[in-house]
Amino acid sequence: MAEAKAEAMKCIESVNLKESVLNHRPQRMSGGEQQRVAIARALAAGGRILLADEPTGNLDAANGEAVVAILKKLAHEKDYIVVVITHNTSIAEQTDVVYRIVDGRLSTGTAE
């Protein structure tokens, strides 16, 4: 049990949250906290691939930027594969590779 709590704390801290969040119900958290907890849960699952579908869609600008920064850090510093699905071009511009679907056709290229 202590080992599981220590691992949970490591994941929570990696997404810039405090230990107190472990005792909060989702409805008592902000949207940004909820998104970061979701990322922490994905990290705790032990995989190396994160799929993020509109990770900033319901967040204010500051929380959106914090979530994007966490995803970029995981990709560039922790060697995770991070796949972000978004309609937000400012987020897409921050990625390494962009795949676009236009008229049912997939195109690829570097983010520009």
C-alpha positions in Angstrom: 0.0 0.0 0.0 2.8 2.4 0.9 4.5 1.6 -2.4 1.4 2.3 -4.4 0.9 5.7 -2.6 4.5 6.6 -3.3 4.1 5.8 -7.0 0.8 7.8 -7.1 2.7 10.8 -5.4 5.5 10.6 -8.0 2.9 10.7 -10.8 0.9 13.6 -9.2 4.1 15.6 -8.6 5.2 15.0 -12.2 2.1 16.9 -13.4 2.7 19.8 -11.0 0.0 18.9 -8.4 0.2 18.7 -4.7 -0.5 15.7 -2.5 -3.8 17.2 -1.3 -5.3 16.5 -4.7 -5.3 12.8 -3.8 -8.2 13.5 -1.4 -10.3 15.6 -3.7 -13.3 14.4 -5.6 -13.3 15.3 -9.3 -16.2 17.8 -8.9 -14.1 19.7 -6.3 -11.2 20.1 -8.8 -10.7 22.7 -11.5 -10.7 21.6 -15.2 -6.9 22.0 -15.3 -6.5 19.8 -12.2 -8.8 17.2 -13.7 -6.7 17.1 -16.9 -3.4 16.8 -15.0 -4.9 14.0 -12.8 -5.9 12.2 -16.1 -2.3 12.5 -17.3 -1.0 11.2 -14.0 -3.3 8.2 -14.2 -2.0 7.5 -17.6 1.6 7.7 -16.3 0.7 5.4 -13.4 -0.6 2.7 -15.9 3.0 2.2 -17.0 2.7 2.6 -20.7 5.0 4.9 -22.8 2.3 6.1 -25.2 -0.1 8.9 -24.3 -3.2 9.6 -26.4 -4.6 13.0 -25.7 -7.9 13.9 -27.4 -8.5 17.6 -27.1 -6.5 17.9 -23.9 -7.1 21.6 -23.5 -10.6 21.8 -25.0 -12.4 22.8 -21.7 -9.5 24.7 -20.1 -8.7 28.4 -19.8 -5.6 29.6 -21.5 -3.3 29.3 -18.5 -4.3 25.7 -17.6 -4.2 24.8 -21.3 -0.6 26.0 -21.5 0.3 24.1 -18.4 -1.1 20.8 -19.9 0.7 21.4 -23.2 3.9 22.0 -21.3 3.5 18.8 -19.4 2.9 16.8 -22.6 5.9 18.4 -24.3 8.1 17.6 -21.3 7.0 14.0 -21.3 7.7 13.7 -25.0 11.1 15.5 -25.1 12.5 14.7 -21.7 10.9 11.4 -20.6 10.8 9.7 -24.0 7.0 9.2 -24.1 5.2 9.0 -27.4 2.5 11.7 -27.1 -0.3 11.8 -29.7 -2.5 14.9 -29.5 -5.7 15.2 -31.3 -6.8 18.8 -31.6 -8.5 21.5 -33.6 -6.4 24.1 -31.9 -3.7 25.3 -34.4 -1.6 26.9 -31.7 -1.2 23.5 -30.0 -0.5 21.8 -33.3 2.2 24.4 -34.1 4.1 23.3 -30.9 4.3 19.6 -32.0 7.1 17.8 -33.8 4.9 16.3 -36.5 1.5 17.2 -37.7 -0.9 14.9 -39.4 -4.0 16.6 -41.0 -7.2 15.1 -42.2 -8.7 17.2 -45.0 -11.6 16.0 -47.0 -11.0 12.5 -45.7 -7.4 12.4 -46.7 -4.4 12.2 -44.4 -1.4 14.4 -45.0 1.8 14.7 -42.9 4.6 17.1 -42.4 6.5 19.0 -39.7 4.6 21.5 -37.7 4.9 24.9 -39.4 
